[in-house]
Amino acid sequence: MSLDKHYQPQAVEDRVYAFWEANDLFDPETSPYVGTEFEGAPFSIVIPPPNVTGTLHIGHALDDTLQDVLIRWHRMLGDNTLWMPGMDHAGIATQSVVERELAKEGKTRQALGRDAFVARVWDWANARKQDIWDQFKRLGISPDWNRQRFTLDEGCSTAVRHAFVELYKAGLIYKGTYIVNWSPGVMSAISDIETEYEDREGHLWHILYPFADGPIDGVPGLVVATTRPETMFGDVAVAVNPQDERFARFIGKQVKLPLSPAADATIPVIGDDYVDTSFGTGALKITPAHDPNDFEIGKKHQLKPVWVLDETAALKAVDRVPTELHGVDRFEARKRIEAMLEAAGFLKGKEAHSHRVGVCQRSGQVVEPLLSEQWFLKCKPLADTCLAALDNGQIRFIPERWTKIYVDWMENIRDWCISRQLWWGHQIPAWTCQDCGALTVSQTDPAECSQCGKTSLTQETDVLDTWFSSGLWPMSTMGWPDEQAGDYQTYYPTSVLVTGFDIIFFWVARMTMLGHYFSGESPFHTVYIHGLIRDEKGQKMSKSKGNTIDPVEVIDEYGTDALRYSLISLVTYGGQDIKLSKEKFEQGKLFANKLWNASRFVLMNLEQHEQGWGDVDCNPIDEDNLSAMDTYILTELMLTGNRVRQYLEQFRFGEMADELYKFTWDTFCDWYVEYAKKQMRDEDPKVVANTQRILLHVLDNTLRLLHPLMPFITEEIWQKLPHIHETAGDSIMVAPYYSPCLDEDTIEDLGKDQALMEFTFDTIRAVRNIRQTSGVPLNAKIALMVDTADVQEQVILNAYQDVLAYFLKLTDFTLSADIEDADFQDSPHAVGVVGQSRLIVTFEADAVDTEAQRERQEQKLAKLQKEYDQLNGLLTNEKFVAKAPDAVIAKNRDKLDEVTQQMDTLRSEMARL
C-alpha cells in the first residue's frame, strides 16, 4: 500500500499505460457503466488526424491533452465515451518524402511507375504509423486503439468515392479550365487556403510594346508596367482604360511582343474598365494563362490564352519564346529578359515595388498562377447550409469570437479545386472513354462506357486533395456511408471538435460543409478553438529559429503529467496564443511531487493505524464529530468539485487546472494534511479514525478530480488506496468522477462559512510574513497579541485559536479590543495588520541577530533604490514620455508606485528594528 519515497515518472508511465491497454479501458464497450442505470449519453470525439509524415510536436501535446481531459472526464461521468483515433495519408507531404528517398537511390517515381510507387509509399506509411502512435501514447492519451483509422483505408476510400459520385451527380463537382495556384515544388495545383501570402520587395519593369505599323502621332508604342516580365511571351493583348485620355485613341491598334521571334507576335490594344489608370503606366499586359484577373478579361474579350510556363515554372519551348530561353527557370529567365530588353532598347524603366506573393505552404516556393484543367467543388450552396445551421444553434464556436471568422469565410467562399497532380491519394473515380470521349463517374470501377458501352476506358490520373478525405473524417470513421453502422448510429454527430484556429478553413469548414450535405447535421455540436503555442517571446516556433520544444524531451525530464498540467494551466478561455518556455514545466513537476508526498503521508498513516479506522465503507466519516479543519476541508472539496465541473462544462481548462492546483497544494497539502498531523496524535482513537477516513475521502476524490489532467500519477496512487476498488472499479479511469452539483444558495452559504477559516489563514500568513521580514527564525518562540474592535474578527480568531496556535507554534495568544502599546513595548516585537486587526508578534530578545537583519535590509533597500532611480529617470525623460505608448508609460508608473511602497515598508521595518 505504500509509495516509494520519490515519484519517478519513468518508472510509472509505461507500466500504467500497459495496464490500461491490457484491460481495454479505452474501449467504450468495456465500461462498467454499460447496461446499468448509470450509463450516460454518448460522447464522442474524432482525433484531428496527425500526418503520417509527422512526429509528435508541442502543438499535438496541447491539442491531444485537451481532448483527453474531456474524454477521461466523460468516461468517469459514465457517458458512453468514444475517442476515435486515426492518421492522415498527407498526400503532398508523404509523396514528397518518398520521392526524396528514391532520389537518394538514383530513382524517380516516373521510372518506377505508378503502381510500384504507390506500393512503396504504402510500405513507408505502414512502417511509420506505429512509431507515431508510440510517441502519442507517451502523452497518456486514451483513444480506442482498436478502432484506428487511416484516411486511405478501405472504409475511408469507400466514403470518399461515394461522396465524390453523389456530389458529381448533383452538379456540385465539375471539371473545368481555370486559373489555379500551381506549386512547382510539388508539381500540383493547390487550393487557395494552402497558399500563404507574403509581402516581398520586387520591381516594376516598364517595357515598350511598339506599334506594329510604326509610331502613331509620334508615339512609338505603349509602355507596360509588370512585376513578371517572364510571362510577357504569353501576352494576348495590352489593355487600357477607355476613359484614359492618354490611350483611348490607341484602342483597336496592334502592338508587337518585344523580343518574340514568332511571326504572329502582334497583339491588339483593347479597352477595359478594369484597368487602373493610376497603377504603373496605365497600360496593362493581358496574360490569360498565367494571371487570374487577366483570365477573366481574356474570357470577356474572347482572347485565346497562350501557355508559356510549364509545370516546373520554366519557359516552354514554343514559337513565341526566344530559343535561348527555352527550359530556363522563371526567375533566371526574368534576369535574362531584363538584360535582353535593355540591349534591344525596350526597357524604359525599373522601379522598386513591394507586392504580395503567394507561397506554397508545403514547398515554400512561390506559387505560379496557371491556367489548368482541374476538378472543382461548388462551395456556395454547401456554405449557405452551414450558415443556416449556425443560426439555428446546431453548432457553436468556443470562444465565440471565432464564429465571425468562420462566417466571413463561408460568406465569401470560392469554389474549391479538389484535384491534385499526385499519385499518392484517392484517385479520382472518373473514366474517359477512348472511343466516344464520354466521362463515366462511378463508385466502382466501370466495365464499360456509360454512353457508348465500349470498354476502352482510362481513369483520371489525378488524386483528390487530402482535405477532401479529411472533410469526411467524422462520418467515414463511424462507418458512413452505411448509415446503419453501429458507431454511426451511436456516436454521430460527434460531440466536440478540439483544434487550433489555423485550420478553421482547411478542415473545420470542409467538415461542416460535407457533413451537412450528406447527413443533414453538423458533424460536431461544439468547436473548441485553442490558441497556438509560441516561444516565451511570443514568436512562432520553428526549427530554423531553434526555439522549438520537443515534448518527448520534456516528458523524459519532467514526466508526462507535468507536461500536461503545465500546458493546460496556460490555456485561456479567450483562446489567446500561449507563450511557453521549458521552465514552465518545472511547476508541473513540483506539483506532481507535492501530490505524491501528501499521498505518502496519508497512506503511511492509514497503514500505521489500520486497526483503528477499519473499512471506510463500513465506517463512514462521523459528521457529528468534526473539527473546524475537518469541516473546512470537506466543504472546500465540495466547492472545488462543483467549480471544476462548471469549468469543464464551459471549456475553461486553464481555470480548471488552477482550481485543482490551489485546492491540492494549498488547501489539502499545506493546510489540512499539516493539521491532520496534530489530529493523528490525539489521545481519542475516534478522532484519529475520523481523521483517517477524511484523509482517505479527500485524497480519493482529489485524485479523481485530477485524473483527467494528470492520469499517470493519479492512477498509480489510487491503486494503493485501501477498500476503494471494491466499489469503484479496477481503475480510477472508470471510477465515478467527483462532481457535486450545488445550487447558488448553497454555494453562497458554504462560502460564508469558508470565509471564516480563510480569514484565519490570512492571519497565519500575515504573522509568518511579520516573522520573516523581522528576521525571527522559524525555531524561535513567539507570542501573538491581536488588537481588534471588529466583532466578527474577534469571533473568528477566538473560535479558531487552536488552529492559529498549531500553525504558528505560539507560546501565548491574546485577543482583545483594547491592547495598549505599553502592553508590549518592553518586549522585542513586530507589528502588522490583517483586516481590521492589529497583530503584535513578541519574541525573545536574542531571537533576532539585529545586525545581520539590518545588513540584509540595507542591501534590499539599496537594490530597490537602484530600481527606483531607473524608473524615475525614465519617467522624467521628456523624449521617452513623448514617444512611448500610453500603456508603457502607465506600466512604468505603476511599477514606480510599487517600488516606492516597498521602500516605505522596508524603512518602517528598519526603524522598528
ABEGO torsion letter per residue (X at the ends): XBBBABBBAAAAAAAAAAAAAAAGAABAAABAABGBAABBBBBBBBBBBBBAABBBBAAAAAAAAAAAAAAAAAAAAGBBBBBBBEBBAGAAAAAAAAAAAAAAAGBBAAAAEAAAAAAAAAAAAAAAAAAAAAAAAAAGBBBBAAABBBAABAAAAAAAAAAAAAAAAAGABBBBBBBBBBBAAAGBBBBAAABBBBBBBBBBBBBBBBBAAEBBGGBAEBBBBBABAAAAAABABBBBBAABAAAAAABGBBBBBBGBABAABBBBBBBBAABBAABEAGBBBBBAAABAAAAAAAAAAGBBBBBABBAAGBBBBBAABBAAABGBBAAAAAAAAAAAAAAAGABAEBBBBBBBBBBBAAAGBBBBBBBBBBBBBBAAAAAAAAAAAAAAGABBBOBAAAAAAAAAAAAABBBBBABBBBABEBBBBBBBBAAAGBBBBBABBBABBAAAGBABBBBBABBBBAAAAAAAAAAAAAGOABAABAAAAAAOBBABBBBBAAAAAAAAAAAAAAAAAAAGBBABABBBBBBBBBBAAGBBBBAAAGABBBAAAAAAAAEAAAAAAAAAAABBAAGBBBBBBAAAAAAAAAAAAAAAAAAAAAAAAAAAAAAAAEBAAABBBBAABBBAAAAAAAAAAAAAAAAAAAAAAAGBAAAAAAAAAAAAAAAAAAAAAAAAAAAAABABAAAAAAAAAAAAAAAAAAAAAAAAABAAAAAAAAAABBGAAAAAEABAAABBBBBBBBBAAAAAAAAAAAAAAAAAAAAAAAAAAAAAAAGBBAABBBBBBBBBABAAAAAAAAAAAAAAAAAAGBABBBBBAABBAAAAAABBBBBBBBEABBBBBBBBAAABBAAAAAAAAAAAAAAAAAAAAAAAAAAABAAAAAABBAAAAAAAAAAAAAAAAAAAAAAAAAAAX
